[in-house]
Amino acid sequence: MVKIRLSRFGSAHNPHYRIVVADARRPRDGGYIESLGHYDPRKKSENFLKVDVERAQHWLAQGAQPTATARRLLKSQGVRVR
């Protein structure tokens, strides 16, 4: 099963996440199929959340299942999630 989920990057106490399309059997920070954007939960800059809406819609149409957090972030960017 293919999932849209967050992959953690950044140093200790300074998390940054990539929104990625990955095989559900892969580890959280392991290899992924495609990166759809990024998210900074600390909101340090104006563009703390960026999502490639077109590619996200493509993967959702192909049957990719977003996690709860990824679903919330995609909805906030205007991606229609079932």
C-alpha positions as CSV (number, residue, x, y, z in Angstrom):
1,M,0.0,0.0,0.0
2,V,1.2,3.5,-0.8
3,K,0.9,6.2,1.8
4,I,1.3,9.9,1.9
5,R,3.0,10.7,5.1
6,L,5.6,12.9,6.9
7,S,9.3,12.1,7.0
8,R,11.3,13.8,9.7
9,F,14.5,15.8,9.1
10,G,16.3,18.5,11.0
11,S,18.3,18.4,14.2
12,A,17.3,17.6,17.7
13,H,14.6,20.0,19.0
14,N,14.3,21.5,15.5
15,P,12.1,19.2,13.4
16,H,11.3,19.7,9.8
17,Y,9.2,17.3,7.8
18,R,9.0,16.4,4.1
19,I,5.6,15.3,2.8
20,V,6.4,12.1,0.9
21,V,4.7,9.3,-1.0
22,A,6.2,6.0,0.4
23,D,5.5,2.3,0.5
24,A,3.8,1.6,3.9
25,R,6.4,-1.1,4.6
26,R,9.3,1.4,4.6
27,P,10.6,3.0,7.8
28,R,9.5,6.5,8.6
29,D,12.7,8.2,7.4
30,G,13.6,5.5,4.8
31,G,13.4,5.7,1.1
32,Y,10.4,7.2,-0.6
33,I,8.8,7.3,-4.0
34,E,8.3,11.1,-4.4
35,S,8.5,14.2,-2.3
36,L,5.4,16.4,-2.4
37,G,6.5,19.3,-0.3
38,H,7.7,20.3,3.2
39,Y,6.4,21.4,6.6
40,D,8.0,23.3,9.4
41,P,5.8,22.9,12.6
42,R,7.6,25.7,14.3
43,K,6.5,28.2,11.6
44,K,9.8,30.0,11.5
45,S,9.3,31.4,8.0
46,E,6.4,32.6,5.8
47,N,6.4,29.5,3.7
48,F,6.3,26.9,6.6
49,L,4.1,24.7,4.5
50,K,4.5,24.0,0.8
51,V,2.7,21.2,-1.1
52,D,2.7,20.4,-4.8
53,V,-1.1,20.2,-5.1
54,E,-1.1,18.7,-8.6
55,R,1.1,15.8,-7.7
56,A,-0.7,15.2,-4.4
57,Q,-4.0,15.0,-6.4
58,H,-2.4,12.6,-8.8
59,W,-1.2,10.2,-6.0
60,L,-4.6,10.4,-4.3
61,A,-6.3,9.4,-7.6
62,Q,-3.9,6.5,-7.8
63,G,-5.1,5.2,-4.4
64,A,-2.4,6.6,-2.0
65,Q,-3.8,6.8,1.5
66,P,-2.7,9.9,3.6
67,T,-2.0,9.7,7.3
68,A,-4.1,11.8,9.6
69,T,-1.5,14.6,9.8
70,A,-0.8,14.5,6.1
71,R,-4.6,14.7,5.4
72,R,-4.9,17.8,7.6
73,L,-2.0,19.5,5.9
74,L,-3.2,18.6,2.4
75,K,-6.7,19.9,3.2
76,S,-5.2,23.2,4.4
77,Q,-3.6,23.7,1.0
78,G,-6.8,23.0,-0.9
79,V,-6.2,19.4,-1.9
80,R,-9.5,17.5,-2.0
81,V,-9.1,14.4,0.2
82,R,-11.8,11.7,0.2
